[in-house]
Amino acid sequence: MEKANGQSGANASGQHHVVTTTSIVVSFACVYFFWGSTYTAISIGGEDLPPFLMGGVRFLISGALLFLYCWWRGLKLWWPPKMMLVMGIVGVLLLGGGNVGLIYAEQTVPSGFSSLVLAVIPLYVALLEMALPGGEPIEWRGWLGIAMGIGSLAVLLWPSIHSGIAGNMKVLLALGALLGGALCWTVGSVYSRRKRLPVNSFVAASWQMLIAGAVNLLLGTMVGEWPSYHMTGRAAGAIAWLVTGGSLIGYSAYIYLLEHVPVAKVSSYAYVNPVVAVLLGIFILHERPELVEFIGMMGIIAAVYLLTTAQVRKKPRPIEELEQLPVD
């Protein structure tokens, strides 16, 4: 893995190009900002578009564009049925259950709050990986992070749980969608990591988006979402931002970083994105987080930092073992 000092590096396709400090900094900025901004865009689009159909349209467009890019590069697109099935399962878990749960939740709860709840996904992944056969042990620093994350999540969720107990069932359903979506994302990430398919990351992502998009559209049709589907100017702008910024620019920058920067540094997106989402929610959506949310945010970010740095120090993971990520 080359350092970012103007040296030459090789990407997944074997092509060599110059890696510069500027390209690394720009890539980090894209991952931090664009992935953090998806929570704001989802909140805006969700005002006029129902969850399944919004996810379906977004990922069909993103997947088609990425598929064309892979075809233009001459990458291998067609794989045996078993591999296609694995990519489909991962896509449905990440971009169906995980993303649609977020869209549903943001129709009720603020985008910044949603980002903080989903920031604990690395904690869930660590616990699931440890529990599975051949899983990785967690050192004391990681356990401290997990304990801090669970406590911070409890602090963050308590006001909403109390509101739901008092009769606001929409809030409880939104929390259920967030936690259920986080579980889907966790299972999909671990499943993808353990399968280790010999498929180019961009090809795998394009198939995941296409399959998840088709499944989302089918489910949206089955539950009768079309009458509430209104593609307004704001909704179209949100979809365009999610397709370009979230799914294409953000993901491409993420893959680029994985090829040229230590994984420990790339994983910093997990505790930067929630901060970006909260700030954008305040300045663009005029959300007003309560003090308890800021306390929860600081605790969760510190917990994720402790956990990710502990895991990397104990047992570094090769790039090819990483799960297919957010494609947010």
C-alpha positions as CSV (number, residue, x, y, z in Angstrom):
1,M,0.0,0.0,0.0
2,E,1.6,3.2,-1.1
3,K,1.9,6.4,0.9
4,A,0.3,9.6,-0.4
5,N,3.5,11.4,-1.3
6,G,3.2,11.6,-5.0
7,Q,4.2,8.0,-5.4
8,S,2.8,5.6,-8.0
9,G,0.1,3.2,-6.9
10,A,-1.8,0.4,-8.6
11,N,-5.6,0.1,-8.4
12,A,-7.7,-3.0,-8.3
13,S,-7.6,-3.3,-12.1
14,G,-3.8,-3.3,-12.1
15,Q,-3.6,0.2,-13.7
16,H,-0.9,2.4,-12.3
17,H,-1.4,6.1,-11.5
18,V,0.2,8.8,-9.3
19,V,-1.1,9.1,-5.8
20,T,-0.8,12.6,-4.4
21,T,-1.5,14.2,-1.0
22,T,-4.1,16.4,-2.7
23,S,-6.0,13.4,-4.2
24,I,-6.0,11.8,-0.7
25,V,-7.3,14.9,1.0
26,V,-10.0,15.4,-1.6
27,S,-11.1,11.8,-1.3
28,F,-11.4,12.1,2.4
29,A,-13.4,15.3,2.1
30,C,-15.7,13.6,-0.4
31,V,-16.3,10.6,1.9
32,Y,-16.8,12.8,5.0
33,F,-19.1,15.4,3.4
34,F,-21.1,13.5,0.8
35,W,-21.8,10.5,3.0
36,G,-22.6,12.7,5.9
37,S,-24.9,14.8,3.7
38,T,-27.0,11.8,2.6
39,Y,-29.0,12.0,5.9
40,T,-30.1,15.5,5.0
41,A,-30.9,14.6,1.4
42,I,-32.9,11.5,2.6
43,S,-34.9,13.8,5.0
44,I,-35.8,16.2,2.1
45,G,-36.7,13.4,-0.4
46,G,-38.7,11.5,2.2
47,E,-41.2,14.4,2.4
48,D,-42.6,13.5,-1.0
49,L,-41.4,10.0,-1.7
50,P,-42.4,6.8,0.2
51,P,-39.5,4.7,1.6
52,F,-39.4,1.7,-0.8
53,L,-40.0,3.6,-4.0
54,M,-37.4,6.3,-3.0
55,G,-34.8,3.7,-2.3
56,G,-35.8,1.8,-5.5
57,V,-35.5,4.8,-7.8
58,R,-32.2,5.9,-6.2
59,F,-30.4,2.6,-6.4
60,L,-31.7,1.6,-9.8
61,I,-30.3,4.9,-11.2
62,S,-27.0,4.6,-9.3
63,G,-26.6,1.0,-10.1
64,A,-27.2,1.5,-13.8
65,L,-24.7,4.4,-14.0
66,L,-22.0,2.4,-12.1
67,F,-22.7,-0.7,-14.2
68,L,-22.1,1.4,-17.4
69,Y,-18.9,2.7,-15.9
70,C,-17.7,-0.9,-15.2
71,W,-18.6,-2.0,-18.7
72,W,-16.7,1.0,-20.1
73,R,-13.6,0.0,-18.1
74,G,-13.9,-3.6,-19.5
75,L,-14.5,-5.2,-16.1
76,K,-16.0,-8.6,-15.8
77,L,-19.7,-8.1,-15.2
78,W,-21.3,-11.5,-15.3
79,W,-20.7,-14.1,-12.6
80,P,-22.0,-17.5,-11.7
81,P,-25.5,-17.7,-10.1
82,K,-24.2,-18.4,-6.6
83,M,-22.0,-15.3,-6.6
84,M,-24.9,-13.2,-8.1
85,L,-27.1,-14.5,-5.3
86,V,-24.6,-13.4,-2.6
87,M,-24.3,-9.9,-4.1
88,G,-28.1,-9.8,-4.2
89,I,-28.5,-10.8,-0.6
90,V,-25.9,-8.2,0.5
91,G,-27.6,-5.5,-1.6
92,V,-31.0,-6.2,-0.1
93,L,-29.7,-6.2,3.4
94,L,-27.7,-3.0,3.1
95,L,-29.7,-1.0,0.6
96,G,-33.1,-2.6,1.3
97,G,-33.4,-3.2,5.0
98,G,-30.7,-0.7,6.1
99,N,-31.4,2.2,3.8
100,V,-35.2,1.9,3.6
101,G,-35.3,1.7,7.4
102,L,-33.5,5.0,7.5
103,I,-35.8,6.7,5.0
104,Y,-38.8,5.5,7.0
105,A,-37.4,6.7,10.3
106,E,-36.5,10.2,9.0
107,Q,-40.1,10.8,8.1
108,T,-40.6,11.1,11.9
109,V,-37.3,11.8,13.7
110,P,-34.5,14.4,12.7
111,S,-31.8,13.4,10.3
112,G,-29.0,14.2,12.8
113,F,-30.6,12.0,15.4
114,S,-30.9,9.1,12.9
115,S,-27.2,9.5,11.9
116,L,-26.2,9.1,15.6
117,V,-28.3,6.0,16.1
118,L,-26.7,4.4,13.0
119,A,-23.2,5.4,14.1
120,V,-23.2,2.5,16.5
121,I,-23.2,0.0,13.6
122,P,-19.4,-0.7,14.0
123,L,-20.2,-1.7,17.6
124,Y,-22.8,-4.2,16.4
125,V,-20.4,-5.5,13.7
126,A,-17.7,-6.1,16.3
127,L,-20.0,-8.0,18.6
128,L,-21.4,-10.2,15.8
129,E,-18.0,-10.9,14.4
130,M,-16.8,-12.0,17.8
131,A,-19.8,-14.3,18.3
132,L,-19.4,-16.1,15.0
133,P,-17.1,-19.1,14.5
134,G,-13.6,-18.0,13.9
135,G,-14.5,-14.5,15.0
136,E,-12.0,-11.9,16.2
137,P,-11.5,-11.3,19.9
138,I,-12.0,-7.8,21.3
139,E,-9.3,-6.3,23.5
140,W,-10.0,-4.2,26.5
141,R,-10.0,-0.9,24.5
142,G,-12.7,-2.3,22.3
143,W,-14.8,-3.5,25.2
144,L,-14.5,0.0,26.7
145,G,-15.7,1.4,23.4
146,I,-18.7,-1.0,23.3
147,A,-19.7,-0.2,26.8
148,M,-19.4,3.5,26.2
149,G,-21.4,3.2,22.9
150,I,-24.3,1.2,24.5
151,G,-24.5,3.7,27.4
152,S,-24.4,6.7,25.0
153,L,-27.1,5.1,22.8
154,A,-29.3,4.6,25.8
155,V,-28.8,8.3,26.8
156,L,-29.6,9.3,23.2
157,L,-32.7,7.1,22.8
158,W,-34.3,7.6,26.2
159,P,-36.2,10.9,25.5
160,S,-37.7,9.3,22.3
161,I,-38.6,6.1,24.1
162,H,-40.2,8.1,26.9
163,S,-42.2,10.0,24.3
164,G,-43.3,6.8,22.7
165,I,-44.4,5.3,26.0
166,A,-46.4,8.4,26.6
167,G,-48.4,7.7,23.4
168,N,-46.3,8.8,20.4
169,M,-46.2,5.5,18.6
170,K,-44.7,7.0,15.5
171,V,-41.5,7.7,17.4
172,L,-41.3,4.2,18.6
173,L,-41.8,2.8,15.1
174,A,-39.1,5.2,13.8
175,L,-36.7,3.9,16.5
176,G,-37.6,0.3,15.6
177,A,-36.9,1.1,11.9
178,L,-33.5,2.6,12.8
179,L,-32.4,-0.3,15.0
180,G,-33.8,-2.9,12.6
181,G,-32.0,-1.1,9.7
182,A,-28.8,-1.1,11.7
183,L,-29.2,-4.8,12.3
184,C,-29.7,-5.4,8.6
185,W,-26.7,-3.4,7.7
186,T,-24.6,-5.3,10.3
187,V,-25.7,-8.7,9.1
188,G,-25.1,-7.7,5.4
189,S,-21.7,-6.3,6.2
190,V,-20.5,-9.3,8.1
191,Y,-22.0,-11.7,5.5
192,S,-20.3,-9.9,2.7
193,R,-16.9,-9.8,4.5
194,R,-17.0,-13.6,5.2
195,K,-17.9,-14.5,1.6
196,R,-14.9,-12.7,0.1
197,L,-16.1,-12.8,-3.5
198,P,-13.4,-12.3,-6.2
199,V,-15.5,-9.5,-7.7
200,N,-14.3,-6.0,-8.4
201,S,-15.7,-3.7,-5.7
202,F,-17.4,-1.4,-8.3
203,V,-18.9,-4.3,-10.1
204,A,-20.2,-5.8,-6.8
205,A,-21.6,-2.4,-5.8
206,S,-23.4,-1.9,-9.1
207,W,-25.1,-5.3,-8.8
208,Q,-26.0,-4.7,-5.2
209,M,-27.6,-1.4,-6.1
210,L,-29.5,-2.8,-9.2
211,I,-30.8,-5.9,-7.3
212,A,-31.8,-3.9,-4.2
213,G,-33.4,-1.2,-6.3
214,A,-35.5,-3.7,-8.1
215,V,-36.5,-5.4,-4.9
216,N,-37.4,-2.1,-3.3
217,L,-39.6,-1.1,-6.3
218,L,-41.3,-4.5,-6.1
219,L,-42.0,-4.1,-2.4
220,G,-43.2,-0.6,-2.8
221,T,-45.6,-1.7,-5.4
222,M,-46.8,-4.6,-3.3
223,V,-47.5,-2.4,-0.2
224,G,-49.3,0.3,-2.4
225,E,-46.8,3.2,-2.2
226,W,-47.4,4.6,-5.7
227,P,-50.4,6.8,-4.8
228,S,-48.2,8.7,-2.3
229,Y,-45.3,9.0,-4.8
230,H,-44.8,12.6,-5.8
231,M,-41.6,13.5,-7.7
232,T,-41.5,17.2,-6.8
233,G,-38.6,19.5,-7.5
234,R,-37.2,19.0,-4.0
235,A,-37.5,15.3,-4.2
236,A,-35.8,15.1,-7.6
237,G,-33.0,17.3,-6.2
238,A,-32.6,14.9,-3.3
239,I,-32.5,11.9,-5.5
240,A,-29.9,13.5,-7.8
241,W,-27.7,14.4,-4.8
242,L,-28.0,10.9,-3.4
243,V,-27.1,9.3,-6.7
244,T,-24.2,11.5,-7.5
245,G,-22.8,12.6,-4.2
246,G,-23.7,9.6,-2.0
247,S,-23.6,6.6,-4.4
248,L,-21.1,7.6,-7.0
249,I,-18.7,10.3,-5.8
250,G,-18.7,9.2,-2.1
251,Y,-18.3,5.5,-2.9
252,S,-15.7,6.0,-5.6
253,A,-13.6,8.1,-3.1
254,Y,-14.0,5.4,-0.5
255,I,-12.7,2.7,-2.8
256,Y,-9.8,5.0,-3.8
257,L,-8.8,5.5,-0.2
258,L,-9.0,1.8,0.5
259,E,-6.4,1.3,-2.2
260,H,-3.9,3.9,-1.0
261,V,-4.5,4.7,2.7
262,P,-4.4,2.4,5.8
263,V,-7.8,1.1,6.7
264,A,-7.5,2.6,10.2
265,K,-7.6,6.0,8.7
266,V,-10.3,5.3,6.2
267,S,-12.6,4.0,8.9
268,S,-12.6,7.5,10.4
269,Y,-15.7,8.1,8.3
270,A,-17.7,6.2,10.9
271,Y,-17.3,9.0,13.5
272,V,-17.0,12.0,11.2
273,N,-20.2,11.4,9.2
274,P,-22.6,11.8,12.2
275,V,-21.0,15.2,13.0
276,V,-21.5,16.3,9.4
277,A,-25.1,15.1,9.4
278,V,-25.9,16.8,12.7
279,L,-24.4,20.1,11.5
280,L,-26.2,20.0,8.1
281,G,-29.4,19.2,9.9
282,I,-29.0,22.3,12.0
283,F,-28.1,24.7,9.2
284,I,-30.2,23.3,6.3
285,L,-33.2,21.6,8.0
286,H,-33.2,23.9,11.0
287,E,-33.2,21.0,13.4
288,R,-32.7,21.8,17.0
289,P,-30.9,18.9,18.8
290,E,-31.4,18.7,22.6
291,L,-28.5,18.7,25.0
292,V,-28.9,15.0,25.5
293,E,-28.3,14.4,21.8
294,F,-25.0,16.3,21.9
295,I,-24.0,14.2,24.9
296,G,-25.0,11.0,23.1
297,M,-23.1,12.2,20.0
298,M,-19.9,12.8,21.8
299,G,-20.1,9.5,23.6
300,I,-21.0,7.5,20.5
301,I,-18.2,9.1,18.4
302,A,-15.6,8.4,21.2
303,A,-16.9,4.8,21.5
304,V,-16.6,4.1,17.7
305,Y,-13.1,5.6,17.7
306,L,-12.0,3.4,20.6
307,L,-13.5,0.3,19.0
308,T,-12.1,0.9,15.5
309,T,-8.6,1.8,16.6
310,A,-8.5,-1.2,19.0
311,Q,-9.5,-3.6,16.2
312,V,-7.0,-2.3,13.7
313,R,-4.1,-2.5,16.2
314,K,-5.0,-6.0,17.2
315,K,-5.5,-7.5,13.8
316,P,-5.3,-5.4,10.7
317,R,-7.7,-6.5,7.9
318,P,-6.6,-6.7,4.3
319,I,-8.7,-4.6,1.9
320,E,-10.4,-7.5,0.3
321,E,-11.9,-8.6,3.6
322,L,-13.8,-5.4,4.1
323,E,-17.5,-5.4,3.8
324,Q,-19.2,-3.6,1.0
325,L,-19.9,-0.3,2.5
326,P,-22.6,2.3,2.8
327,V,-23.0,3.2,-0.8
328,D,-24.9,6.0,0.9
